[in-house]
Amino acid sequence: MSLWKKRIFEICSSERKQTPGSIKKPMMNRLKEKKLKNKVLLSAIILFSLCAIFVSDAYPQNDNSGTSLLSFFKLGAGAKAVGMGEAFTAQLTGVGSPFWNPSAISGIKRTQISFTHTQWVQDITAEHFSSAINTGENTFGLSFSLGKVPDIQKRDGVPTTEPLALFDQHDVVLSLTYARELRKKCAVGLSVKWIYEKIDISSAGGWGIDLGGICSPFKNAGKPLLENLKLGVAVLNLGSKMKFEKESYSLPTVYKAGLSWFAEKKPLQSDLTLNLDLVKPRDDDAKVHMGAEYGLYQIFNLRLGYQFGYDEKNLSFGMGVKYKKYAIDYAFLPYKSDLGDVHCVSLNIEF
C-alpha cells in the first residue's frame, strides 16, 4: 500500500470510530461545567451575604447609627418604585432597580438610561441618574446620586432668636453594578459604591456594597398562575464606618425580602403587578411595604402603595406614560404632619 493510500485509510478509520455518542460527550461536558460554574457563583454570593450579615450583627452598633448622618440612603429613588410603596425587592425591571436590589438590573433589555428628580419634605432635593447595558447573561450598570438639605441653622450653646448662620448638607453616591442571569430562572447582583457627605465645612467619605438575588422558581413549570412569581432578597449598604470629625458612623444597612407577581390579560391588553416587601433596617424595627401597578395598552400605568410601620408616611400614588422608547413616571407621597409632601418625576429612555 502506498504512503498516501495508507494516510487516507487512517483518516477514514478515525472518523468511523467517532460515534454520535462520542461527539455529544464534549458538548455535555461543557454544559455540565457551565452549570457547575453558575452553581458555584450562586453559592458564593449566598455565602458571602450570610457572612456579611453575621459580621455586621456580631459587633454592637455605634450610638450614632440612627442619627441623621447618611440619611440620604433612606430616600427612595425612581418614581415607579415610590408610587408602589417602595416594594421593589423582587421587581425585575427598570434601570433604576439596583437602588432596591442590584440583581434586578438583569431584567432590562439592551441599553437604558434614567433621570429622576425628587422634591422631598422641607425643601430636601435628590437627583438620580442611572444607566445600564445588557450583554446577554451579564448586565452592567452605573448610577450617580446627589442629595441636598438646604438652610440648616447653625447655633451654639446660647439660645438666640436668630441662628448664627445657615449651611447646607450635600450627599454624593457613585455606584457600579454587575448582575448575572443564571439558568434563565435566577439572577444575582453586586453593587460597589463610593459615598461622600459634606455638612457645613466638615466632610466624610467611604465605601459600601449591595448584594441581591432574584429567582423565578415556577418559570416553565407548567403552573400558569405561578409562572410569573418572583422571590427577591437583598442586603444594602454594607461597609465600614465613616468617620465624621471625631465620631464614627455606621452605614444604614438594610435587609430585605420580597415577592412580585405579574399577570397579563392579552384580550384586554392589560396587566397587573402585585409586590410585597419585608424590610429590616439595622437601626429600626421591621417594616412591611406593599405595592400594585395596573397597566393598560402597554402605555398607561396606575400605581398604589402602602408602607406599614412608619409614623409619618403610609399611602402613596403614582402614574406613568410610555411611548415607544420613552417613559415618564410620577409619584406622590403625602406626609401626615406639616413636614410637606414628596413629589418624584422620572424619565426613562431605552436604546
ZAMARGU-4260 file (C-alpha; in steps of 0.2 Angstrom, whole numbers, plus 5000, padded with zeros to 4 digits):
<rodrens>
0) 5000/5000/5000 | 5007/5017/4995 | 5010/5030/5008 | 4996/5042/5003 | 4983/5027/5002
5) 4989/5022/5020 | 4986/5040/5026 | 4968/5041/5019 | 4964/5024/5027 | 4970/5030/5044
10) 4959/5046/5042 | 4943/5036/5037 | 4946/5024/5051 | 4947/5038/5064 | 4931/5046/5058
15) 4922/5029/5059 | 4927/5027/5077 | 4918/5044/5082 | 4901/5038/5085 | 4887/5050/5089
20) 4888/5047/5107 | 4907/5051/5107 | 4903/5068/5098 | 4890/5073/5111 | 4901/5069/5126
25) 4912/5085/5124 | 4896/5096/5122 | 4888/5088/5138 | 4904/5091/5147 | 4904/5109/5143
30) 4886/5111/5148 | 4889/5102/5165 | 4904/5114/5168 | 4894/5129/5164 | 4880/5123/5176
35) 4893/5120/5189 | 4901/5137/5187 | 4883/5145/5189 | 4880/5135/5205 | 4897/5139/5212
40) 4894/5158/5208 | 4877/5157/5216 | 4883/5148/5231 | 4897/5161/5233 | 4885/5175/5233
45) 4874/5167/5246 | 4888/5163/5257 | 4896/5180/5256 | 4879/5188/5260 | 4877/5177/5275
50) 4894/5181/5281 | 4891/5199/5279 | 4875/5198/5289 | 4884/5188/5303 | 4899/5200/5304
55) 4888/5216/5304 | 4877/5209/5318 | 4891/5202/5328 | 4898/5219/5333 | 4887/5231/5343
60) 4882/5247/5333 | 4889/5264/5336 | 4877/5275/5346 | 4877/5287/5330 | 4870/5274/5318
65) 4852/5280/5320 | 4856/5299/5318 | 4853/5310/5303 | 4870/5307/5295 | 4869/5296/5280
70) 4850/5298/5280 | 4851/5301/5261 | 4851/5282/5259 | 4834/5281/5266 | 4826/5291/5252
75) 4819/5281/5238 | 4825/5283/5220 | 4813/5281/5205 | 4795/5287/5203 | 4789/5270/5199
80) 4796/5262/5215 | 4790/5277/5226 | 4772/5276/5219 | 4772/5257/5223 | 4776/5260/5241
85) 4795/5256/5238 | 4790/5237/5237 | 4803/5234/5224 | 4815/5220/5230 | 4808/5207/5218
90) 4804/5218/5204 | 4814/5213/5189 | 4813/5228/5178 | 4819/5246/5176 | 4836/5253/5175
95) 4834/5261/5192 | 4831/5245/5201 | 4848/5242/5208 | 4844/5255/5221 | 4832/5242/5228
100) 4841/5226/5223 | 4857/5225/5212 | 4852/5209/5204 | 4836/5217/5197 | 4845/5226/5183
105) 4847/5209/5174 | 4829/5212/5168 | 4832/5226/5156 | 4834/5224/5138 | 4848/5232/5128
110) 4853/5249/5135 | 4843/5261/5146 | 4846/5277/5155 | 4835/5286/5168 | 4834/5303/5176
115) 4825/5306/5192 | 4821/5322/5202 | 4813/5321/5219 | 4807/5335/5229 | 4806/5329/5247
120) 4799/5337/5263 | 4807/5353/5270 | 4815/5358/5253 | 4826/5342/5253 | 4830/5338/5235
125) 4838/5322/5227 | 4844/5319/5209 | 4847/5302/5202 | 4855/5296/5186 | 4855/5278/5181
130) 4862/5269/5166 | 4863/5250/5161 | 4868/5239/5147 | 4863/5221/5144 | 4875/5209/5135
135) 4866/5193/5136 | 4868/5184/5153 | 4878/5199/5160 | 4872/5217/5164 | 4882/5232/5169
140) 4876/5247/5177 | 4882/5265/5183 | 4872/5277/5194 | 4875/5294/5201 | 4865/5302/5215
145) 4865/5319/5223 | 4856/5325/5238 | 4854/5342/5246 | 4847/5348/5263 | 4847/5367/5262
150) 4847/5381/5275 | 4851/5371/5291 | 4853/5383/5306 | 4869/5385/5315 | 4868/5388/5333
155) 4879/5387/5348 | 4876/5383/5367 | 4867/5400/5370 | 4849/5401/5365 | 4845/5415/5352
160) 4831/5421/5342 | 4841/5421/5326 | 4853/5407/5320 | 4872/5412/5319 | 4872/5406/5301
165) 4864/5395/5288 | 4873/5380/5280 | 4869/5365/5268 | 4871/5347/5268 | 4877/5338/5252
170) 4877/5319/5248 | 4885/5311/5234 | 4884/5292/5229 | 4893/5284/5214 | 4888/5266/5211
175) 4894/5252/5199 | 4883/5237/5197 | 4885/5220/5190 | 4872/5207/5188 | 4872/5190/5180
180) 4857/5179/5175 | 4858/5160/5180 | 4849/5147/5170 | 4835/5159/5165 | 4827/5157/5182
185) 4838/5167/5194 | 4849/5182/5194 | 4862/5188/5206 | 4870/5205/5208 | 4883/5216/5216
190) 4885/5235/5218 | 4900/5244/5224 | 4898/5262/5229 | 4908/5277/5234 | 4899/5288/5247
195) 4903/5306/5251 | 4894/5318/5263 | 4898/5336/5267 | 4889/5346/5281 | 4895/5364/5283
200) 4914/5363/5282 | 4915/5345/5288 | 4915/5330/5277 | 4917/5311/5277 | 4919/5298/5263
205) 4918/5279/5262 | 4914/5263/5253 | 4899/5252/5253 | 4892/5237/5244 | 4875/5230/5240
210) 4871/5211/5237 | 4855/5204/5230 | 4847/5189/5221 | 4830/5186/5212 | 4823/5169/5207
215) 4808/5163/5197 | 4805/5146/5205 | 4790/5141/5194 | 4796/5148/5177 | 4792/5135/5164
220) 4785/5123/5177 | 4768/5121/5169 | 4759/5131/5183 | 4751/5147/5174 | 4746/5155/5190
225) 4763/5155/5197 | 4773/5156/5181 | 4777/5175/5184 | 4780/5174/5203 | 4797/5181/5208
230) 4806/5180/5225 | 4820/5193/5230 | 4832/5196/5244 | 4844/5210/5246 | 4857/5217/5259
235) 4860/5235/5256 | 4873/5247/5262 | 4886/5235/5269 | 4903/5243/5273 | 4915/5251/5286
240) 4910/5265/5297 | 4913/5283/5290 | 4922/5295/5302 | 4915/5312/5303 | 4926/5323/5313
245) 4929/5314/5329 | 4914/5302/5328 | 4912/5286/5318 | 4895/5282/5310 | 4889/5265/5303
250) 4881/5264/5286 | 4862/5262/5287 | 4862/5243/5282 | 4845/5236/5277 | 4840/5218/5275
255) 4825/5215/5263 | 4815/5200/5256 | 4801/5202/5244 | 4788/5194/5232 | 4782/5200/5215
260) 4768/5193/5205 | 4763/5198/5187 | 4748/5193/5177 | 4743/5199/5159 | 4726/5199/5150
265) 4730/5200/5132 | 4712/5201/5126 | 4710/5216/5137 | 4728/5222/5133 | 4731/5225/5152
270) 4742/5218/5165 | 4743/5218/5184 | 4758/5218/5196 | 4757/5215/5215 | 4773/5217/5226
275) 4776/5213/5244 | 4792/5218/5254 | 4798/5214/5272 | 4811/5227/5276 | 4823/5227/5292
280) 4834/5241/5295 | 4848/5238/5307 | 4844/5254/5317 | 4825/5252/5317 | 4810/5239/5318
285) 4804/5229/5303 | 4793/5237/5290 | 4781/5230/5278 | 4779/5238/5260 | 4765/5234/5248
290) 4763/5240/5230 | 4752/5237/5215 | 4753/5243/5197 | 4739/5242/5183 | 4744/5244/5165
295) 4733/5247/5150 | 4738/5245/5132 | 4756/5245/5137 | 4755/5264/5138 | 4746/5269/5153
300) 4751/5264/5171 | 4742/5267/5188 | 4751/5263/5204 | 4747/5262/5223 | 4757/5258/5238
305) 4756/5257/5257 | 4770/5256/5270 | 4767/5249/5287 | 4777/5254/5302 | 4781/5272/5299
310) 4775/5287/5309 | 4774/5300/5296 | 4770/5291/5279 | 4760/5276/5273 | 4750/5279/5257
315) 4757/5283/5240 | 4751/5285/5222 | 4759/5285/5205 | 4756/5285/5187 | 4766/5283/5171
320) 4765/5285/5152 | 4776/5276/5139 | 4778/5280/5121 | 4790/5269/5110 | 4807/5271/5119
325) 4802/5285/5131 | 4793/5283/5148 | 4788/5296/5161 | 4783/5292/5178 | 4776/5302/5193
330) 4774/5298/5211 | 4766/5307/5226 | 4769/5303/5244 | 4760/5313/5257 | 4766/5315/5275
335) 4755/5315/5289 | 4762/5330/5299 | 4766/5348/5292 | 4783/5342/5285 | 4776/5343/5267
340) 4774/5330/5253 | 4785/5321/5242 | 4785/5323/5223 | 4795/5312/5211 | 4797/5313/5192
345) 4807/5300/5182 | 4812/5300/5163 | 4817/5283/5156 | 4824/5281/5139 | 4828/5264/5130
350) 4840/5262/5116
</rodrens>
